């Protein structure tokens, strides 16, 4: 059993699919990009802050605490969750016909020992060229509105993805193989971590 410092249904679905029992405990933090902060630093900092926030709120917790933050990056710019349909459409225009990076900051804290492992996983995603009609129809579906970069690779936007380089699960929001290795390194019992198939 782990504690997932997230309310993300996508991360919860990935853990269920991997057979990992968990308790979800959302972590409320300020996710604003700091001046001079690189996308990698930003994703990593947010994951660490989420894990530490949940750890501090649960004194005596014995289970590993897992936190992640996923961002989409193109031309060095971070594309967060769109605040309007118009902003979602503009993000999709930027991604159209190009390759972008999906970065997930991942942090695992072992409260009893105080040990912490953290890192950033990057996956390249190549989009097909999108027509204005395709963009409009996708935005009208509502799917982009709570997703970093205004798309869900596991949803309707799967039709736009021509290829990926790296971990697919990372694009969904939780790099399962990396999490597996981190939990093993911290000495978590085998029945509480994802099984590689």
DARA-V857032 format. One record per residue. N is the residue number from 1. PHI is phi in whole degrees, -180 to 180 (none if undefined). Layout:
BEGIN
{{N/PHI} {N/PHI}}
END
This chain:
BEGIN
{{1/none} {2/-122} {3/-106} {4/-96} {5/-83} {6/-167} {7/-103} {8/-64} {9/-65} {10/-66} {11/-65} {12/-65} {13/-63} {14/-64} {15/-66} {16/-62} {17/-63} {18/-87} {19/75} {20/-104} {21/-70} {22/-152} {23/-118} {24/-89} {25/-131} {26/-59} {27/-116} {28/-92} {29/-137} {30/-80} {31/-100} {32/-67} {33/-74} {34/-85} {35/-57} {36/79} {37/-86} {38/-75} {39/-56} {40/-64} {41/-63} {42/-63} {43/-62} {44/-67} {45/-60} {46/-65} {47/-63} {48/-64} {49/-63} {50/-63} {51/-63} {52/-69} {53/-63} {54/-69} {55/-60} {56/-67} {57/-85} {58/-131} {59/-61} {60/88} {61/-63} {62/-105} {63/-87} {64/-61} {65/-108} {66/-116} {67/-135} {68/-145} {69/-142} {70/-113} {71/-132} {72/-109} {73/-129} {74/-143} {75/55} {76/78} {77/-100} {78/-87} {79/-101} {80/-87} {81/-79} {82/-66} {83/-95} {84/-157} {85/-58} {86/-65} {87/-68} {88/-61} {89/-62} {90/-66} {91/-62} {92/-65} {93/-63} {94/-68} {95/-82} {96/-55} {97/71} {98/-133} {99/-104} {100/-125} {101/-109} {102/-111} {103/-111} {104/-121} {105/-80} {106/-129} {107/-136} {108/-124} {109/-115} {110/-106} {111/-56} {112/-59} {113/-94} {114/78} {115/-77} {116/-141} {117/-120} {118/-152} {119/-171} {120/-124} {121/-109} {122/-120} {123/-131} {124/-89} {125/-126} {126/-105} {127/-95} {128/-73} {129/-62} {130/-110} {131/-82} {132/-62} {133/-67} {134/-64} {135/-63} {136/-62} {137/-64} {138/-69} {139/-62} {140/-64} {141/-69} {142/88} {143/-61} {144/-69} {145/-69} {146/-120} {147/-121} {148/-61} {149/77} {150/68} {151/-156} {152/-122} {153/-64} {154/-89} {155/-116} {156/-62} {157/-73} {158/-58} {159/-71} {160/-93} {161/-88} {162/-85} {163/178} {164/-134} {165/-125} {166/124} {167/-84} {168/-62} {169/-61} {170/-61} {171/-69} {172/-69} {173/139} {174/-153} {175/-73} {176/-56} {177/-60} {178/-68} {179/-60} {180/-56} {181/-65} {182/-64} {183/-65} {184/-63} {185/-64} {186/-82} {187/83} {188/-69} {189/-60} {190/-60} {191/-80} {192/-113} {193/-123} {194/-61} {195/-98} {196/-75} {197/-110}}
END
